[in-house]
Amino acid sequence: MKEDQKNFILFALFAALILFGWPVITSKFFPAANPPVTKIEAGKTQVVAAPATPAAGAAGAVRDRKLVLAESPRVRIATPALSGSINLKGARIDDLVLSTYKETIDKNSPPIRLLSPAGSADSYFAGFGWTGNNVVVPDKNTLWTADHAELTPGQPVTLSWKNPQGLIFQIVIGVDQHYMFSVTQKVGNAGATPVMVRPYGLISRLGATKDVDAWTNHVGPIGVFGTGATYDIGYPNLAGKEASFFGKLFGSNAKPGANYFDATGGWLGFSDKYWLTALIPDQNASVHSGFPAANGEAYQADYAAQPVTVAPGKVAAQSARFFAGAKEVRLTDHYQDDLGIRNFDKAIDWGWFRIVEKPIFYYLDWLFRMVGNFGVAIILLTLTIRGLLFPIAQRQFASMANMRAIQPKMKALQEKHKDDKARQQEEVMALYKAEKVNPLAGCLPTFLQIPIMYSLYKVLLVTIEMRHQPFALWIKDLSAPDPLTPLNLFGLLPFTPPHMIAIGVIPILLGISMFFQFKLNPAPMDEAQKQVFAFMPWVLMFVMAPFAVGLQVYWITSNCLTILQQRLLYARHPGMKVAVAK
């Protein structure tokens, strides 16, 4: 009895450690979910306002964006997915709005703004140009001329400028139906002597992202310099700080300050949770690319191609691309496969289980397109997975039945050799062999569920396709926690409880479903184990509460299917319900 009490006390301490330590762990390694998009107060569902944009942190006054946009001539950008303008002063793409994505779920919510001009809050822009010795090259104050007033998918725009030496600089900009710009930099030499110039591209960003950079989902500077994507470099590195303890633990090789690489092709830029800007040089060109040390709150990604010599009467051209938009899975795969952009799908941080996560995403997305509701699609995904695992679950249950049948013999052996643990272990293994029982067989379905659960967690975490997707009733975003909690009488009281203790209705249903599932499991002989299994559902309820509702819907559905499955298998193995003989 004392041993049982000891085991229960150890479990209670372990449960307390999970409850109070889990938020610390998740903040770094497993960010639970997106912020809630709704709150329920006074019995009504209210949309949570988008977070206020902080003032930019660089030197110089921050002015109203509309005033800044009106200060220089511009070429309008109009596509099905984008709207904005190109600044003819400096030839910058510095005004871009994602027309199909909103800041909140409110029907009157403004669209996501990705790029803003220098001088405004959250300045963020891309530019292309040249460097050269003894050559007058265009700079940020150069005023370009455009051959069209509007850039559309079917109508590229050519920007032109001529220097005093007779060099004609041109930037031909095109755009597709989505978020990819094509950029061709040309230099025509109308002079009498050869000149050498070096094309470059840059992205400038004022202030770091508001999204959380976590071990499971990198946000910040990102690039492909060689074989794979670089997730090691963060805004703190560019600001001169060493990699964090956890970064060093997992092999981060990011240097404090500037981080540059020499490679062929590749791409680089800045990644938010759902949005990306990326410079994509010619994939066959050798470039020097990376991130300079931060200048205060100003961050930059840039590349420089190899110098080119332009003979008199000749024209030199360099092609590149610029991506600015949403990290849609099908789109990143399309750009990687059809445009040959190496590892562009790694703009989404799939992580180690990518081989499982992407098929789950594509199947889930196909189900969504079929039924039109991501919650229903998750339920259908669960049915599919449990159907595939059912033969394994049958073997698991049969193994549990066999293990239960030999419990009296095991107890006898343990009692007989209680003073000789080595002999006891040998006799138990011999019993397993004689009875043809595998004690690990019952664990296989659980182990198989772990990568599936984690993969669905990552899909809900990193894919924009799940953002702001409703389910039913009060669930307006499956990628966020449940906003409905009994702590304010399910929204009848006019206040929102603190996030840590606001256990929603869906997590409570998860705990109840786990309780009934555990009740149907064969009762263990050890009393301490019985207490542990009785307490475990409610511990996991608190652990899972901050996670995305979509993940909880999967788990609840899986639990309900397990209960039905157990009833079916109990009918096939009635001995499982019989009390174990002493």
Buried (B, 14 or more C-beta within 10 A) or exposed (E): EEEBEEBBEEBBEEBEEBBEEBEEEBEBEBBBBBEBBBBBBEEEBBBBEBEEEEEBEBEEEBEEBEEBBEEBBBBBBBBEBBBBBBBBBBBBBBBBBBBEBBBBBBEEBEBBBBBBBBBBBBBBBBBBBBEBEEBEBBEEEBEBEBEEEEBBBEEBBBBBBBBEBBBBBBBBBBBBEBBBBBBBBBBBBEBEEEBBBBBBBBBBBBBBBEBEBBBBBBBBBBBBBBEEBBBBBBBBBBBEBEBBEEBEEEEBEBBBBBBBBEBBBBBBBBBBBBBBBBBBBBBEBEBBBBBBBBBEBBBBBBBBBEEBEBEEEEEBEBBBBBBBBBBBBEBBBBBBEEBEBBBBBBBBBBBEBBEBBBEBBBBBBEBBEEEEBBBBBBBBBBEEBBEEBBEEBBBBBBBBBBBBBBBEBBBEBBEEBEEEEEEBEEBBEEBBEEEEBBBEBBEBBEEBBEBBBBBBBBBBBBBBBBBBBBBEEBBBBBBBBBBBBEBBEBBEEEEBBEBEEBBBBBBBBBBBBBBBBBEBEBBBBEBBBBBBBEBBBBBBBBBBBBBBBBBBBBBBBBBBBBBEBBEBBBEEBEEBEEEBEE
